[in-house]
Amino acid sequence: MLHFLIWDFGLESAINPGATLQTTISTSDANCSNLGGISIEVSGQNGPYIYQIYQDSIQIHDSGLQFFPDYSLSNLGQGNYQLRVEAATGYLHEENFTIAGNTTQTLQARVSQHITCREGNILMNPQGGVTPHQFAIWSFTDTQGNQEISYPSLDQVPLLAFQSRNIFDIYEPGIYIFVLMDDNNCRTLSNPVEIELRPSIDYSITQRDISCFGETDGAFRLNIIDSNGYLVSYTLTYPDGTTEAVETTSFTNLEPGDYQLTITQTRGGRTCDYIEYFTISSPEQEVFGSLVESRAPTCTTPGEISVINVVGGTPPYRFSIDGITFYDSPTNAYSFDNLAEGNYTVTIRDSNNCEFTTDPLFLLEAAAPTALNFETFPLNCDGSSLQLNATADQGIAPFQYEIISPSSLLPDDTMSTTAQFSGLEPGQYTVRVTDANGCQYEENAEIQATPSIAITQSQGDIISCFGQATGELRFSIEFHLWIQLYSQWPGDFENRHF
């Protein structure tokens, strides 16, 4: 069948986000001359897909990235298996399946000795079939995932690959599958067996990663429990590839990177190496955070500062405003409240006790009203009705004004920072202003009555000759506002401001 598929990872992986991943499988049986197989069809989620087969919890097949929802695998021996399918959407499906067979012949393989300074051993345990039995390696996959031995079919395993001895000497670690051949040339596969390379000496290791970014305090120690009669020497390979023959098993002041310690074990005429790989890790960046003002203190409310965007080091973090008492936080941020005006820093400490101190932050208390400026104006000529204007000095707008004594009175109008009270009689008033932060200030305003106009007339020079305009009248006027002076002759007057 020919498949055509136009693939868009971003689009396809979002299709059917609520559906489950389902599989439909069919199997073919194994017999004495042919192996079985499995066919898989996937539905419910879009690909690409990865198909994996396990037997006895050992992975024997990995398909790699596959773009089609159908997949087949052959060369499976009689037995029980586990199927694992993963889609690009992150959905995973697992199920068991069985390859049946028409023979009662089986082969069970197991490790009797892992590889050390001498070869390892894998033991064959055949059941059924017609003796004598013979055995061969069907497949070998090394520790890097490379398949070193494999055959396309049972009948292509050459007779020279078989042995009658039921123990295999194994020199390379990895995963092995064996084939059993009975006297009737009926062939059956074993279970997969994983054999390891293990050192001949007994030891444990302790390791410490770098605590703080930029430090070189990594450490590695090999603790010999029992040398089992071997003489042991060591070679350390550094991350840059350089090597050093060392006598110690304790390494300190290590930089971050990948290391390998070659353990050379010698007894009699036999020498073998075992490599212990280890990685010294380090935080990717130093601890860092920003200190910001969350709330300025006012006359009624204390201030608050917050450390935000904490990164680096090794979480979780702790926070201190005095460098002595530290507080835990489930997030990468922390706030300190009940603060007065002043200069503050915060110390951030990670789980390895690496510390960072923020730049200082000055917390400035918001200005409160500190004074009231008053102006008064008469609203009529006899001064019985007056206007009082009140303007706050400092504080945060908008403002609320009120006369609170001798009785409560709200302003007629508030323009910007100034309030107008009209219709007032002469006397003393107490004015209160409240700013946006609730800060209040009170001040007394004294309003005096406007004096009336007082005019006193007196005669000056008289007209000496008929027809001349040399006469004079004199007026004495007492008033503090705009006044008008009038002549007794029409059209002759002047305005003066005193």
C-alpha positions as CSV (number, residue, x, y, z in Angstrom):
1,M,0.0,0.0,0.0
2,L,1.3,3.5,-0.9
3,H,0.8,6.1,1.8
4,F,0.8,9.9,1.3
5,L,1.1,12.2,4.3
6,I,1.7,16.0,4.5
7,W,3.0,16.5,8.0
8,D,2.9,19.6,10.2
9,F,4.1,18.9,13.7
10,G,2.6,22.0,15.3
11,L,-0.9,21.4,13.7
12,E,-1.1,17.6,13.9
13,S,0.0,17.3,17.5
14,A,-2.9,19.5,18.6
15,I,-5.6,17.3,16.9
16,N,-7.9,15.2,19.1
17,P,-6.4,16.5,22.4
18,G,-9.1,14.9,24.4
19,A,-9.0,11.5,22.7
20,T,-7.2,8.5,24.0
21,L,-4.5,6.5,22.1
22,Q,-5.8,3.1,21.1
23,T,-4.2,0.2,19.2
24,T,-5.5,-2.8,17.3
25,I,-3.0,-5.6,17.0
26,S,-2.9,-9.0,15.2
27,T,-0.2,-11.6,15.7
28,S,1.2,-14.6,13.7
29,D,2.3,-17.8,15.5
30,A,5.8,-19.1,15.6
31,N,6.7,-22.7,14.6
32,C,9.8,-24.8,14.3
33,S,11.0,-23.1,11.1
34,N,9.4,-19.7,11.2
35,L,9.1,-17.0,13.8
36,G,6.0,-15.1,14.7
37,G,5.2,-11.4,14.3
38,I,2.8,-8.5,15.2
39,S,0.9,-5.9,13.2
40,I,-0.2,-2.7,15.0
41,E,-2.7,0.0,14.0
42,V,-3.0,3.2,16.0
43,S,-6.1,5.4,16.3
44,G,-7.2,8.3,18.5
45,Q,-4.1,10.4,18.3
46,N,-1.9,11.8,15.5
47,G,1.7,10.9,15.0
48,P,4.6,10.6,14.6
49,Y,4.8,7.5,16.8
50,I,7.4,5.4,18.5
51,Y,6.8,1.6,18.8
52,Q,8.7,-0.4,21.4
53,I,8.6,-4.1,22.3
54,Y,9.7,-5.5,25.6
55,Q,10.1,-9.1,26.9
56,D,10.8,-9.8,30.5
57,S,11.0,-6.0,31.0
58,I,14.0,-5.8,28.6
59,Q,13.6,-3.7,25.5
60,I,14.2,-5.8,22.4
61,H,13.0,-3.4,19.7
62,D,12.7,0.4,19.2
63,S,11.2,1.6,15.9
64,G,12.5,5.1,16.1
65,L,10.2,7.9,14.8
66,Q,7.5,6.5,12.5
67,F,5.0,8.7,10.6
68,F,2.3,6.2,9.9
69,P,-0.3,4.7,12.2
70,D,0.4,1.1,11.2
71,Y,3.6,-0.8,12.0
72,S,4.7,-4.5,11.7
73,L,7.5,-6.4,13.3
74,S,8.6,-10.0,12.5
75,N,11.1,-12.4,14.0
76,L,9.4,-12.8,17.4
77,G,9.8,-16.1,19.1
78,Q,7.1,-17.9,21.0
79,G,6.4,-16.1,24.3
80,N,4.8,-13.1,26.1
81,Y,5.6,-9.5,25.2
82,Q,4.8,-6.0,26.1
83,L,3.9,-3.3,23.5
84,R,4.4,0.4,24.2
85,V,3.3,3.1,21.7
86,E,3.8,6.8,22.2
87,A,2.3,9.6,20.1
88,A,3.7,13.1,19.4
89,T,0.8,14.4,21.5
90,G,2.3,12.8,24.6
91,Y,-0.3,10.1,24.9
92,L,1.0,6.6,25.8
93,H,-0.5,3.2,25.3
94,E,0.8,-0.1,26.8
95,E,-0.6,-3.6,26.4
96,N,0.6,-7.2,26.6
97,F,0.4,-9.7,23.8
98,T,1.5,-13.3,23.2
99,I,3.2,-15.0,20.2
100,A,1.8,-18.5,20.2
101,G,3.5,-21.6,18.8
102,N,2.7,-25.2,17.7
103,T,5.7,-26.6,19.6
104,T,6.3,-27.4,23.3
105,Q,10.0,-26.7,22.8
106,T,11.2,-23.7,24.9
107,L,14.5,-22.2,25.9
108,Q,15.0,-20.2,29.1
109,A,18.3,-18.2,29.4
110,R,19.8,-16.6,32.5
111,V,23.0,-15.0,33.7
112,S,25.0,-17.2,36.0
113,Q,28.0,-14.8,36.2
114,H,28.3,-11.2,35.1
115,I,31.5,-10.1,33.3
116,T,34.4,-9.0,35.7
117,C,38.1,-9.4,35.2
118,R,37.1,-12.7,33.7
119,E,34.3,-13.7,31.2
120,G,30.7,-13.8,32.2
121,N,28.4,-16.8,31.8
122,I,24.9,-17.2,30.4
123,L,23.2,-20.6,31.2
124,M,20.8,-22.3,28.8
125,N,17.8,-24.3,30.2
126,P,16.0,-26.1,27.3
127,Q,12.6,-27.7,27.7
128,G,10.9,-30.1,25.3
129,G,12.0,-31.0,21.8
130,V,14.1,-34.0,20.8
131,T,17.6,-34.3,22.3
132,P,20.4,-33.6,21.8
133,H,19.9,-29.8,21.9
134,Q,22.2,-27.2,20.4
135,F,22.4,-23.5,21.1
136,A,23.5,-20.3,19.2
137,I,23.4,-16.6,19.7
138,W,20.5,-15.2,17.7
139,S,21.1,-11.5,18.5
140,F,23.5,-9.3,20.5
141,T,22.9,-5.6,21.2
142,D,25.7,-3.8,22.9
143,T,25.4,-1.2,25.7
144,Q,25.3,1.6,23.1
145,G,22.3,0.2,21.4
146,N,24.2,-1.2,18.4
147,Q,23.1,-4.6,17.2
148,E,26.3,-6.6,16.6
149,I,24.7,-10.0,15.8
150,S,21.4,-10.7,14.1
151,Y,19.9,-12.9,11.4
152,P,16.9,-12.4,9.0
153,S,15.3,-15.7,9.8
154,L,15.8,-18.9,11.9
155,D,17.0,-21.0,9.0
156,Q,19.8,-18.6,8.2
157,V,21.6,-19.2,11.5
158,P,24.6,-21.2,10.3
159,L,25.3,-24.6,11.8
160,L,28.8,-23.5,12.8
161,A,27.3,-20.9,15.1
162,F,25.7,-23.7,17.3
163,Q,27.3,-25.4,20.3
164,S,26.2,-28.3,22.4
165,R,27.5,-26.8,25.6
166,N,24.7,-25.2,27.6
167,I,26.9,-22.4,29.0
168,F,28.1,-19.4,26.9
169,D,31.2,-17.5,27.8
170,I,30.4,-13.8,27.4
171,Y,33.0,-11.1,27.1
172,E,31.0,-8.1,26.0
173,P,28.1,-6.6,28.1
174,G,24.7,-6.1,26.5
175,I,21.5,-7.9,25.6
176,Y,21.6,-11.4,24.2
177,I,18.9,-13.7,22.7
178,F,19.7,-17.3,21.9
179,V,18.2,-19.9,19.6
180,L,17.6,-23.6,20.5
181,M,17.8,-26.3,17.8
182,D,16.7,-29.8,18.6
183,D,17.6,-33.0,16.8
184,N,14.7,-32.5,14.3
185,N,16.0,-29.1,13.4
186,C,13.1,-27.4,15.2
187,R,14.3,-24.0,16.2
188,T,13.0,-21.8,19.1
189,L,14.2,-18.4,20.5
190,S,15.0,-17.8,24.2
191,N,14.0,-14.8,26.4
192,P,16.3,-11.8,26.2
193,V,19.1,-11.7,28.8
194,E,21.1,-8.6,29.9
195,I,24.6,-9.2,31.2
196,E,26.7,-6.5,32.8
197,L,30.3,-5.6,33.1
198,R,31.0,-5.4,36.9
199,P,34.3,-4.7,38.7
200,S,36.1,-7.5,40.5
201,I,36.6,-5.4,43.6
202,D,33.7,-4.3,45.9
203,Y,33.4,-0.5,46.5
204,S,30.9,2.3,46.9
205,I,31.0,5.8,45.7
206,T,30.0,9.2,47.2
207,Q,29.7,12.3,45.1
208,R,29.0,16.0,45.7
209,D,28.0,18.4,43.0
210,I,29.1,22.0,42.9
211,S,27.2,24.0,45.4
212,C,27.2,27.5,44.0
213,F,27.6,28.9,40.5
214,G,31.2,29.7,39.7
215,E,32.6,27.5,42.5
216,T,34.9,24.5,42.0
217,D,33.9,22.5,45.1
218,G,32.7,19.3,43.4
219,A,33.9,16.0,44.9
220,F,34.0,12.3,44.1
221,R,35.2,9.5,46.3
222,L,35.7,5.8,45.7
223,N,35.4,3.8,48.9
224,I,37.0,0.4,48.7
225,I,35.1,-2.2,50.6
226,D,37.0,-5.4,49.6
227,S,39.7,-5.6,46.9
228,N,39.3,-9.4,46.7
229,G,43.0,-9.8,46.4
230,Y,43.5,-7.4,43.5
231,L,46.0,-4.7,43.3
232,V,44.2,-1.5,42.2
233,S,45.4,1.6,40.4
234,Y,43.5,4.5,39.0
235,T,43.5,6.9,36.1
236,L,41.3,10.0,36.1
237,T,40.1,11.5,32.8
238,Y,39.0,15.1,33.0
239,P,36.2,16.8,31.0
240,D,38.7,18.3,28.6
241,G,40.1,14.8,27.8
242,T,43.4,15.0,29.7
243,T,44.3,12.0,31.9
244,E,46.2,11.7,35.1
245,A,47.4,8.6,36.9
246,V,46.5,9.0,40.5
247,E,47.0,7.1,43.8
248,T,44.1,8.6,45.7
249,T,40.5,7.6,45.5
250,S,39.3,11.0,46.8
251,F,39.0,13.9,44.4
252,T,38.1,17.4,45.5
253,N,37.9,20.9,44.0
254,L,36.4,19.5,40.8
255,E,35.0,21.7,38.1
256,P,31.7,20.9,36.4
257,G,31.8,18.3,33.6
258,D,31.9,14.6,32.7
259,Y,34.7,12.5,34.2
260,Q,35.7,8.9,34.1
261,L,37.8,7.0,36.6
262,T,39.5,3.9,35.1
263,I,40.0,1.3,37.8
264,T,42.8,-1.1,36.8
265,Q,42.6,-4.4,38.7
266,T,45.6,-6.8,38.7
267,R,46.0,-10.2,40.2
268,G,48.6,-12.7,39.1
269,G,49.0,-12.3,35.4
270,R,45.5,-11.0,34.8
271,T,44.8,-7.3,34.4
272,C,41.4,-5.7,33.6
273,D,40.0,-2.2,33.6
274,Y,36.6,-1.1,34.8
275,I,35.5,2.5,34.1
276,E,33.3,4.4,36.5
277,Y,31.6,7.4,34.8
278,F,30.5,10.3,36.8
279,T,29.3,13.9,36.2
280,I,29.9,16.9,38.4
281,S,26.9,19.2,38.0
282,S,26.7,22.9,38.7
283,P,23.9,25.4,38.9
284,E,23.5,27.0,35.4
285,Q,23.5,30.5,36.8
286,E,24.0,32.3,40.1
287,V,21.2,33.2,42.4
288,F,19.5,36.5,41.4
289,G,16.4,38.4,42.1
290,S,14.9,41.9,41.8
291,L,13.7,43.9,44.8
292,V,10.7,46.1,44.0
293,E,8.3,48.4,45.9
294,S,4.9,46.7,46.3
295,R,3.2,49.5,48.4
296,A,4.6,52.8,49.7
297,P,4.0,53.5,53.4
298,T,1.4,56.1,54.3
299,C,0.2,57.8,57.5
300,T,-2.4,54.9,57.8
301,T,-0.8,51.9,56.0
302,P,2.7,50.4,56.4
303,G,4.8,49.7,53.3
304,E,5.6,46.5,51.5
305,I,8.5,45.3,49.3
306,S,8.7,42.2,47.2
307,V,11.5,40.0,45.8
308,I,10.5,38.8,42.3
309,N,11.8,36.8,39.4
310,V,14.3,34.8,41.5
311,V,16.4,32.5,39.3
312,G,19.6,30.5,39.4
313,G,21.2,28.5,42.1
314,T,19.3,25.4,43.4
315,P,15.7,25.9,44.5
316,P,13.9,26.1,46.8
317,Y,14.8,29.6,48.0
318,R,14.7,31.4,51.4
319,F,14.5,35.1,52.0
320,S,15.8,37.5,54.8
321,I,15.4,41.2,55.3
322,D,18.0,41.3,58.1
323,G,20.4,38.6,57.0
324,I,19.7,36.6,60.1
325,T,16.1,35.2,60.0
326,F,15.2,33.5,56.7
327,Y,11.7,32.6,55.5
328,D,10.7,29.8,53.2
329,S,8.6,30.3,50.0
330,P,7.0,27.8,47.8
331,T,7.5,30.1,44.8
332,N,10.4,32.1,43.4
333,A,9.2,35.3,45.2
334,Y,8.6,36.7,48.6
335,S,7.1,39.9,50.2
336,F,7.9,41.7,53.4
337,D,5.2,44.1,54.9
338,N,4.7,46.3,57.9
339,L,7.6,48.5,56.8
340,A,8.2,52.1,57.6
341,E,10.1,54.6,55.4
342,G,13.8,53.5,55.0
343,N,16.4,51.8,53.0
344,Y,16.1,48.0,52.6
345,T,18.0,45.0,51.0
346,V,16.9,41.4,50.9
347,T,19.2,38.3,51.0
348,I,18.2,35.3,48.9
349,R,19.5,31.9,49.9
350,D,19.2,28.7,47.9
351,S,19.1,25.1,49.1
352,N,22.9,24.9,48.9
353,N,23.2,28.1,51.1
354,C,24.4,30.2,48.1
355,E,23.4,33.8,48.8
356,F,22.6,36.9,46.8
357,T,21.9,40.3,48.2
358,T,19.7,42.6,46.2
359,D,20.5,46.3,45.5
360,P,19.2,48.7,48.1
361,L,15.7,50.0,47.7
362,F,14.6,53.2,49.5
363,L,11.0,53.0,50.6
364,L,9.6,56.5,50.6
365,E,6.5,57.3,52.7
366,A,3.8,59.0,50.6
367,A,3.5,62.7,51.4
368,A,0.5,63.7,53.7
369,P,-1.2,67.1,53.9
370,T,0.9,69.5,56.0
371,A,-0.9,72.8,55.8
372,L,-4.0,74.6,54.5
373,N,-3.9,77.9,52.7
374,F,-7.0,80.1,53.1
375,E,-8.5,83.0,51.1
376,T,-11.7,85.0,52.0
377,F,-14.0,87.1,49.8
378,P,-17.1,89.1,50.6
379,L,-20.2,88.2,48.7
380,N,-22.2,91.4,49.5
381,C,-21.6,95.0,50.4
382,D,-22.3,94.8,54.1
383,G,-19.9,91.8,54.6
384,S,-22.6,89.5,56.1
385,S,-22.0,86.7,53.5
386,L,-18.4,85.5,53.0
387,Q,-16.6,82.9,50.8
388,L,-13.7,80.8,52.2
389,N,-11.3,79.0,49.8
390,A,-9.1,76.2,51.2
391,T,-6.1,74.7,49.4
392,A,-4.1,71.7,50.7
393,D,-0.3,71.8,50.8
394,Q,1.3,68.3,50.1
395,G,-0.7,65.1,50.2
396,I,-2.0,62.9,47.4
397,A,-5.0,64.0,45.3
398,P,-7.9,63.7,45.1
399,F,-8.7,65.6,48.3
400,Q,-11.9,65.7,50.4
401,Y,-12.6,68.9,52.4
402,E,-15.0,69.6,55.2
403,I,-15.6,72.3,57.8
404,I,-16.0,70.4,61.1
405,S,-16.5,73.3,63.5
406,P,-18.5,75.1,64.6
407,S,-20.7,72.8,62.5
408,S,-20.3,70.3,59.7
409,L,-20.3,71.8,56.2
410,L,-19.2,70.4,52.8
411,P,-17.8,72.6,50.2
412,D,-19.9,74.0,47.3
413,D,-17.3,72.9,44.9
414,T,-13.8,71.3,44.7
415,M,-11.6,72.4,41.9
416,S,-8.3,70.5,41.6
417,T,-6.8,71.0,45.1
418,T,-9.0,73.9,46.2
419,A,-12.4,73.8,47.9
420,Q,-14.9,76.7,48.1
421,F,-17.2,77.3,51.1
422,S,-19.7,80.1,50.6
423,G,-22.4,81.8,52.6
424,L,-20.3,82.0,55.8
425,E,-20.6,84.5,58.5
426,P,-17.7,86.1,60.2
427,G,-16.0,83.8,62.8
428,Q,-13.6,81.0,63.3
429,Y,-13.9,77.7,61.4
430,T,-12.0,74.4,61.6
431,V,-11.3,72.9,58.2
432,R,-10.3,69.3,57.7
433,V,-8.7,67.8,54.5
434,T,-8.4,64.1,53.7
435,D,-6.1,62.9,50.9
436,A,-6.3,59.8,48.7
437,N,-4.4,57.7,51.3
438,G,-6.7,58.7,54.1
439,C,-4.2,61.1,55.7
440,Q,-5.9,64.0,57.5
441,Y,-4.9,67.5,58.5
442,E,-6.9,70.2,60.3
443,E,-6.4,73.9,60.6
444,N,-8.4,76.9,61.9
445,A,-9.4,79.8,59.6
446,E,-10.4,83.2,61.1
447,I,-12.9,85.1,58.9
448,Q,-13.4,88.8,59.9
449,A,-16.4,91.0,58.9
450,T,-15.8,93.3,55.9
451,P,-15.9,96.9,57.2
452,S,-18.4,99.3,55.6
453,I,-17.4,102.3,53.5
454,A,-16.8,105.5,55.6
455,I,-16.7,108.9,53.7
456,T,-16.0,112.3,55.3
457,Q,-16.5,115.4,53.2
458,S,-14.8,118.8,53.7
459,Q,-14.6,122.0,51.7
460,G,-11.4,123.0,50.0
461,D,-10.8,126.1,47.9
462,I,-13.8,128.1,46.7
463,I,-14.3,129.5,43.3
464,S,-12.7,133.0,43.3
465,C,-14.1,134.3,40.0
466,F,-17.3,133.8,38.1
467,G,-17.0,131.3,35.4
468,Q,-13.8,129.7,36.7
469,A,-13.5,126.0,37.7
470,T,-11.1,126.4,40.6
471,G,-13.4,125.0,43.4
472,E,-12.4,121.9,45.4
473,L,-14.2,119.3,47.5
474,R,-12.3,116.9,49.8
475,F,-13.3,113.3,50.8
476,S,-11.8,111.0,53.4
477,I,-12.6,107.3,52.6
478,E,-11.9,104.3,54.7
479,F,-12.3,100.9,52.9
480,H,-10.0,98.0,51.8
481,L,-11.6,97.0,48.5
482,W,-12.2,98.6,45.1
483,I,-14.0,101.9,45.5
484,Q,-15.3,104.6,43.1
485,L,-14.9,108.3,43.6
486,Y,-17.6,110.5,42.1
487,S,-17.6,114.2,41.2
488,Q,-20.7,116.2,41.7
489,W,-20.4,117.1,38.1
490,P,-21.7,114.6,35.6
491,G,-19.1,112.7,33.6
492,D,-16.2,113.6,35.9
493,F,-15.2,110.7,38.2
494,E,-12.3,108.3,38.7
495,N,-11.7,104.8,40.0
496,R,-9.1,104.2,42.6
497,H,-7.9,101.1,44.3
498,F,-6.8,101.3,47.9
